Amino acid sequence: MKNYHVLDLVAVILLLIGGLNWGLVGLFNFNPIMSIFGAGLARFIFTFVGIAAVYRIILWARSKKSA
């Protein structure tokens, strides 16, 4: 298995949390992040999920250039 940088691992975990959350919102109209943390902290978490997505897109684009 590849050696992952801590930031890579955090980004993947955030993307998994975000993906599961959106799946529950789409299927059941239930937002567990909002339910658990409230609106203020949920907004903060969603911001970091978005940043993680941008980070992974940049890494993906760089790996496509070098391949």
C-alpha positions in Angstrom: 0.0 0.0 0.0 1.2 3.5 -0.8 2.5 5.7 1.9 0.0 8.4 2.5 0.7 11.9 3.8 -1.5 12.8 6.8 -3.2 15.5 4.8 -4.1 13.0 2.1 -5.7 10.7 4.7 -7.6 13.6 6.4 -8.9 14.7 2.9 -10.1 11.2 2.1 -11.8 10.8 5.5 -13.6 14.1 5.0 -14.7 13.2 1.5 -16.1 9.9 2.8 -18.0 11.7 5.6 -19.3 14.2 3.1 -20.3 11.6 0.6 -22.1 9.5 3.1 -23.8 12.6 4.5 -25.0 13.7 1.0 -26.2 10.1 0.3 -28.4 10.2 3.5 -29.7 13.7 2.5 -30.6 12.5 -0.9 -32.2 9.2 0.1 -33.9 10.1 3.4 -33.8 13.9 3.7 -31.7 13.4 6.8 -28.6 15.4 7.5 -26.6 13.7 10.3 -23.9 16.3 10.4 -26.4 19.0 11.0 -28.3 16.9 13.5 -25.2 16.0 15.5 -23.3 19.3 15.4 -25.9 22.0 14.8 -25.9 24.6 12.0 -22.8 26.6 13.0 -20.4 23.7 13.3 -21.9 21.8 10.4 -21.1 24.8 8.1 -17.5 24.7 9.3 -17.3 20.9 8.6 -18.9 21.3 5.2 -16.3 24.0 4.4 -13.5 21.6 5.2 -15.2 18.8 3.1 -15.2 21.3 0.2 -11.5 22.2 0.7 -10.7 18.5 0.9 -12.4 17.9 -2.5 -10.5 20.8 -4.1 -7.3 19.4 -2.6 -8.0 15.9 -4.0 -8.9 17.3 -7.4 -5.6 19.2 -7.6 -3.7 16.0 -6.6 -5.6 14.0 -9.2 -4.9 16.6 -11.9 -1.2 16.6 -11.1 -1.0 12.8 -11.2 -2.7 12.8 -14.6 -0.1 15.3 -15.9 2.8 13.1 -14.7 1.4 9.9 -16.1 
